[in-house]
Amino acid sequence: MLTTLETARTLAGRAFEARAGGVVVPLVLDAVTGLGQGIRADGESFSLAFSGPATPALSQGTVEILPAGEAGEGTPVFLVPVGRQGGRMLYEAIFN
C-alpha cells in the first residue's frame, strides 16, 4: 500500500498504525517526498514522514504499517526515529 510514490501521495495526512512486537502505535503520514531516480524496480525513490505520540516511541527497525483500525497484515516498513517535535515523535522511511 505504501510501496509506490503515487500510492503514498494519495495517503498523505491519513492515520495509520505501526505494529511491532505486540505494540501498536498510532501514526500520521505527514509528508511524502519524491527523491528522484532510485534503484527500485519502479524507478522512483521517496521518503515518508510520520509522526506519533512521544510514548510509546518506536525503536529503529521494521514495523507493519496499516491504515488505522484495519485488520490483517500491514506493509513492512523500516522506520527510523528522527527526533521529537513538541509532544510528538517523528519517524522517516526511505524507499530507494
C-alpha positions, 0 to 999 in steps of 0.5 A: 500500500505504501510501496509506490510514490503515487500510492503514498501521495494519495495517503498523505495526512491519513492515520495509520498504525505501526505494529511491532512486537505486540505494540501498536502505535498510532501514526500520521503520514505527514509528508511524502517526498519524491527523491528522484531516480532510485534503484527500485524496480519502479524507478522512483525513490521517496521518503515518508514522514510520520509522526506519533505520540512521544510514548510509546516511541518506536525503536529503529527497525521494521514495523507493519504499517496499516491504515488505522483500525484495519485488520490483517497484515500491514506493509513492512516498513523500516522506520527510523526515529528522527527526533521529537517535535513538541509532544510528538515523535517523528519517524522517516522511511526511505524507499530507494 
